[in-house]
Amino acid sequence: MLDALSLDQLRTFIAAAEEGSFSAAGRKLGRAQSVVSQTLANLEGQLGVRLFDRSTRLPRLTEQGRALLADARVVAAGVDDLKARARGLAEGLEPELSVVMDVMFPMPILTEMVGSFREVFPNTPLRMHVEALGAAVGPLLDGRCRIGVIGTLPDIPDIMVTEPLVEMPLVMVAAPGHPLAAHRGIISRRLAKDHVQLVLTDRSRLTEGRDFGVVSSQSWRLADLGAKHAFLRAGFGWGSMPRAMVEPDLAAGDLVEIQVEGAASKIGMMAVYRRDAPPGPAGRWLIDRLRRG
């Protein structure tokens, strides 16, 4: 009997659980409530378990129903992935590739990849956007970009697929004349918070009101990494930067590396794309090339 299970039954089960009623599930699926009820009754008969408690005004998931709901979602998502990947293969090479990059991604790796991309895919225009933090996810959600390369975020929308790429070294720095620059050894968070911290931020709703690595009670928030770099060199505060970007400043003595208690020394970069719009051949090549560094 279990071999007769259908994807339609599983989607109906998921819709009823998420919508909270059979009538609402019917509206979502464009079906009559009676069809939803019959579909679920047939599914329960095939599984041999009761998925919903119908003794109350609104059906409630049983313990068995809650346990099987997660499995149903995995199966449905797997089929969606299969269909999306097949559609991408059928479409062939992308006519163009739009990518949104996190401003923190190492520029040498990016420029080397772009140079190689032009040689391998000379007839595929590459359109590049640069954003910070959660703002790098926005162009993926609204369909402006096919692939995103972002730093580690605590919350990634469920409709996204992520693939790890590289780990990027970070360094805390201050100008030579800054009070923290004269400190030897590890600087306590208590001491660091008494000085202005320059923080990279964005205006996206995904990270609205969220702080990443903020220690100081006094912070200046900048949406542009270049401005943050210039402010650090000018001695307006202290903060973290991609090590590769400030290596010349450290070598020339224009910036000084400082050690702040609990500060992150690296950030994980990842490729991200919508589950229903996986990368085609050019996009897959780009991800694999960035992963090699």
Secondary structure, 3 states (H helix, E strand, C coil): CHHHCCHHHHHHHHHHHHHCCHHHHHHHHCCCHHHHHHHHHHHHHHHCCCCEECCCCCCEECHHHHHHHHHHHHHHHHHHHHHHHHHHHHHCCCCCEEEEEECCCCHHHHHHHHHHHHHHCCCCCEEEEEECHHHHCHHHHCCCCCEEEEECCCCCCCCEEEEEEEEEEEEEEECCCCHHHHCCCEECHHHHCCCCEEEECCCCCCCCCCCCCCCCCCEEEECCHHHHHHHHHCCCCEEEEEHHHHHHHHHHCCCEEEEECCCCCEEEEEEEEECCCCCCHHHHHHHHHHHHC
